[in-house]
Amino acid sequence: MIDLDPRALQTLRTVGTHGGVTAAAAVLHLTPSAVSQQLAGLQRDVGVDLTERVGRGLRLTPAGRALADAAVDVAVALERARAACETFLERPEGVVRVSAFQSGAQLLLPGLLTRVARLGGITLECSDEDVAQDAFAALTDRVEVVVAHRPDLSHDWSTAGARVLSVPLLREPLDVAVPRGHRLASRTRLEPADLVGEEWIAVRDGFPVATVLAAVAAASGQAPRIVHRINDFHVVESLVAAGHGIALLPRYTSGADPGVRLVPLTGVRAGRRIEALVRPDRAERLVVRRVLDELQALAAEVVGARPQ
């Protein structure tokens, strides 16, 4: 009978997700040599090659991928067993790390901290991390709850090497931000054809709002004239107010600058889905489930309090 070490299985999963020993070691807070030793021991136990070199990186073989996928079920079973005992505690306690992209952090983290503090026993450790859309799932290897965003009608988060659960929170419309004195500022609605020839302030490629701008361009039949690429929406709003271009901005966290008007966009699906990502095993932890419950309740309040 093969006796598999759950820690080594976790290491294998992390190497597969992050593409190498050094990156996995940083996530797991281990030395690269410790990661290599765990992989070597696991490979000896199963008797087949689990990894292979690709340039300077490392990827899982088909056998390694199959074992990493099965390791998710092992981790889920272990956490479920721990959760079965936690249900008998009067007040489960623990630390839950939460990360969010910047505007999502502004929208949700203050209220989440307040709500979780009322529960007692749970300590939140929050961080802001805005990454390209395809990189959000990998963050769940080192953070229990990852607040992520993606464009309407985009792919789900279950990408190769990173099996994650997605908890829907809310949909936030993306509006066209124009200076108050702009020719379009008096409009109640805009269509893609209205925006032809405008100078745009856009986010970097690979980020969700860039996908929506590409859809606007496709609907208008003309590529946008991008003059600046800036990911910080507060900076973008200031530039729009100063007359240096127009932009797509999220409705719930923008519009504070009096020099900017947000105009709804029709003719394309202009919005982003905000979701909480969590690894299946960590989703079994009672303290994590309670944080997710509070996040969903908070998101419902946010949507209910704002115009659609």
C-alpha positions in Angstrom: 0.0 0.0 0.0 1.3 3.5 -0.9 1.4 5.8 2.0 1.0 9.4 0.7 2.0 12.5 2.7 -0.7 15.1 2.5 1.9 17.9 2.8 3.8 16.5 -0.2 0.5 16.3 -2.1 -0.1 20.0 -1.3 3.4 20.7 -2.6 2.8 18.9 -5.8 -0.4 20.9 -6.4 1.4 24.2 -5.7 4.3 23.4 -8.1 1.7 22.5 -10.8 -0.1 25.8 -10.3 2.9 28.1 -10.1 5.1 26.4 -12.6 8.3 25.7 -10.6 10.0 24.9 -7.4 11.1 28.4 -6.4 7.7 29.9 -6.9 6.0 27.1 -5.0 8.5 27.4 -2.2 7.6 31.1 -1.8 3.9 30.3 -1.6 4.4 27.5 0.9 7.0 29.3 3.0 9.5 26.5 2.4 13.0 26.5 1.0 13.4 25.3 -2.6 15.4 22.3 -1.4 12.6 21.3 0.9 10.1 21.5 -2.0 12.4 19.4 -4.1 12.9 16.8 -1.4 9.1 16.5 -0.9 8.6 16.0 -4.6 11.4 13.4 -4.8 9.9 11.5 -1.8 6.5 11.5 -3.3 7.8 10.3 -6.7 9.6 7.4 -5.0 6.4 6.5 -3.2 4.2 6.3 -6.3 6.9 4.9 -8.6 6.2 7.1 -11.6 7.6 10.5 -12.9 5.5 13.3 -11.5 7.3 16.3 -12.9 9.4 17.2 -16.0 11.7 20.1 -16.9 10.5 22.7 -19.4 13.2 25.2 -20.0 14.1 26.6 -16.6 10.7 25.7 -15.2 9.0 22.6 -14.1 5.6 21.2 -15.0 3.6 18.2 -14.0 3.5 15.0 -16.1 0.1 13.5 -17.0 0.6 11.3 -13.9 1.5 14.3 -11.8 -1.5 16.2 -13.0 -3.8 13.2 -12.2 -2.3 12.9 -8.7 -2.5 16.7 -8.1 -6.2 16.6 -9.1 -6.8 13.6 -6.7 -4.9 15.5 -4.0 -7.7 18.1 -4.0 -10.2 15.5 -2.8 -7.8 14.4 -0.1 -7.4 17.9 1.2 -11.1 18.4 1.1 -11.7 15.3 3.1 -9.2 16.3 5.8 -10.7 19.8 6.1 -14.2 18.3 6.2 -13.1 16.1 9.1 -11.7 19.1 11.0 -14.9 21.1 10.3 -17.0 18.2 11.7 -15.3 18.8 15.1 -15.4 22.6 14.8 -19.2 22.5 14.6 -19.2 21.4 18.3 -17.3 24.6 19.3 -19.4 27.4 20.8 -17.4 29.9 18.7 -15.0 28.7 16.1 -11.8 30.7 16.0 -9.1 31.3 13.4 -7.3 33.6 11.0 -8.7 34.1 7.5 -6.7 35.9 4.9 -8.6 37.9 2.4 -7.3 39.7 -0.7 -9.1 41.9 -3.1 -8.3 44.0 -6.2 -8.1 47.7 -5.3 -11.5 49.0 -6.2 -13.1 45.8 -4.9 -11.2 46.3 -1.6 -12.5 49.9 -1.4 -16.1 48.6 -2.0 -16.1 45.5 0.3 -13.3 45.3 2.8 -14.4 48.1 5.3 -17.8 46.6 5.6 -16.5 43.0 5.8 -14.1 43.9 8.6 -17.0 45.4 10.5 -19.3 42.5 10.0 -16.8 39.8 10.9 -15.7 41.7 14.0 -19.3 41.3 15.3 -19.0 37.5 15.0 -16.0 37.3 17.4 -13.3 34.7 17.2 -12.3 35.3 13.6 -9.3 37.5 12.7 -9.2 38.9 9.2 -5.9 39.7 7.5 -6.6 41.8 4.4 -4.4 42.7 1.5 -5.0 44.4 -1.9 -3.8 42.5 -5.0 -4.8 43.4 -8.5 -3.5 40.9 -11.0 -4.3 40.0 -14.6 -7.5 38.0 -14.9 -5.8 34.6 -15.4 -3.7 35.0 -12.3 -6.4 35.4 -9.7 -7.0 31.7 -9.2 -3.4 31.0 -8.3 -3.6 33.5 -5.4 -5.8 31.0 -3.5 -2.7 28.9 -2.8 -1.6 31.5 -0.2 -4.9 33.4 0.6 -8.0 31.8 1.9 -10.5 34.1 0.2 -9.6 36.0 -3.0 -12.0 38.7 -4.2 -11.6 38.8 -8.0 -13.3 40.3 -11.0 -14.0 39.3 -14.6 -15.9 40.7 -17.5 -19.5 39.7 -18.3 -19.7 36.4 -20.3 -16.1 35.5 -19.7 -14.7 32.1 -18.8 -15.0 30.7 -15.3 -12.1 30.5 -12.8 -11.4 26.8 -13.0 -8.2 26.9 -15.0 -5.6 24.2 -15.5 -3.6 23.6 -12.3 -5.9 25.7 -10.0 -9.2 24.1 -9.1 -11.1 26.7 -7.2 -14.7 27.4 -6.1 -16.3 30.6 -7.2 -18.8 32.3 -4.9 -20.8 35.0 -6.8 -20.9 38.4 -5.0 -22.3 41.0 -7.4 -22.3 42.5 -10.9 -21.0 46.0 -11.2 -21.9 48.0 -14.3 -19.1 49.8 -16.1 -20.0 53.3 -17.3 -18.3 55.7 -19.6 -16.5 58.4 -17.6 -16.4 61.8 -19.4 -15.4 65.3 -18.3 -18.3 67.5 -17.2 -17.8 69.8 -20.2 -17.5 67.0 -22.7 -19.8 66.8 -25.7 -21.3 63.6 -24.4 -21.7 64.6 -20.8 -25.4 65.6 -21.2 -26.4 62.2 -22.6 -28.4 59.7 -20.5 -27.1 56.7 -22.5 -24.2 56.0 -24.9 -23.7 53.4 -27.6 -20.3 52.2 -29.0 -20.8 54.3 -32.2 -21.0 57.5 -30.1 -17.4 56.9 -28.8 -15.6 56.6 -32.2 -12.7 58.9 -32.4 -12.4 59.6 -28.6 -9.1 59.3 -26.7 -9.2 56.6 -24.1 -7.5 56.0 -20.8 -7.4 52.2 -20.6 -6.2 49.6 -18.2 -3.3 47.2 -19.2 -4.1 44.3 -21.4 -5.1 41.1 -19.6 -7.2 43.0 -17.0 -11.0 42.6 -17.0 -12.0 46.2 -18.0 -9.7 45.8 -21.1 -11.9 43.0 -22.3 -15.0 45.2 -22.1 -13.2 48.0 -24.0 -12.4 45.5 -26.7 -16.1 44.6 -26.9 -16.9 48.3 -27.3 -14.4 48.6 -30.1 -15.8 45.5 -31.9 -19.3 46.9 -31.7 -18.3 50.3 -33.1 -16.2 48.7 -35.8 -13.2 50.9 -35.0 -10.2 50.3 -32.7 -10.0 52.7 -29.7 -7.4 55.5 -29.6 -5.7 54.6 -26.3 -3.5 57.5 -25.1 -2.8 56.3 -21.5 -2.8 52.9 -19.8 -3.4 53.2 -16.0 -4.8 50.6 -13.7 -5.5 52.8 -10.7 -9.1 54.0 -11.1 -8.6 57.0 -8.8 -5.8 58.2 -11.1 -8.0 57.5 -14.2 -10.8 59.5 -12.7 -8.5 62.5 -12.0 -7.2 62.4 -15.6 -10.7 62.3 -17.0 -11.8 65.3 -14.9 -8.8 67.2 -16.2 -9.9 66.5 -19.8 -7.1 64.0 -20.8 -9.4 61.3 -22.2 -12.5 59.2 -21.4 -12.5 55.8 -19.7 -14.6 52.9 -18.6 -15.1 53.1 -14.8 -17.0 50.9 -12.3 -20.2 52.5 -11.2 -20.2 51.8 -7.5 -16.6 53.0 -6.7 -16.3 55.9 -9.1 -17.9 59.3 -9.7 -16.7 61.0 -6.6 -14.8 63.7 -8.6 -17.2 66.5 -9.4 -15.4 67.0 -12.7 -16.5 63.6 -14.0 -19.9 62.3 -15.2 -20.6 58.6 -15.5 -22.9 57.7 -18.5 -24.4 54.2 -18.8 -23.3 52.3 -21.9 -25.7 50.3 -24.0 -25.2 48.0 -27.0 -22.6 45.8 -25.2 -22.4 43.9 -22.0 -20.6 46.5 -20.0 -20.1 45.1 -16.5 -17.8 43.0 -14.4 -18.6 40.1 -12.1 -17.1 40.3 -8.7 -16.7 36.9 -7.1 -14.9 35.3 -4.1 -12.5 32.5 -5.0 -11.5 29.8 -2.5 -9.8 26.5 -2.7 -12.2 23.6 -2.2 -10.4 22.3 0.9 -10.3 25.7 2.5 -14.0 26.2 1.8 -14.7 23.4 4.2 -13.3 25.4 7.2 -16.1 26.8 9.3 -14.4 30.2 9.8 -13.9 30.5 6.0 -17.5 29.7 5.3 -18.6 32.3 7.8 -16.5 35.0 6.1 -18.0 34.0 2.7 -21.5 34.2 4.2 -20.7 37.8 5.4 -19.2 38.7 2.1 -22.4 37.6 0.2 -24.6 39.4 2.6 -22.6 42.6 2.3 -22.6 42.4 -1.5 -26.4 42.1 -1.5 -26.5 45.3 0.7 -24.2 47.1 -1.7 -26.3 46.3 -4.7 -29.5 47.1 -3.0 -28.3 50.6 -1.9 -27.1 51.7 -5.4 -28.9 52.5 -8.7 -28.7 49.9 -11.4 
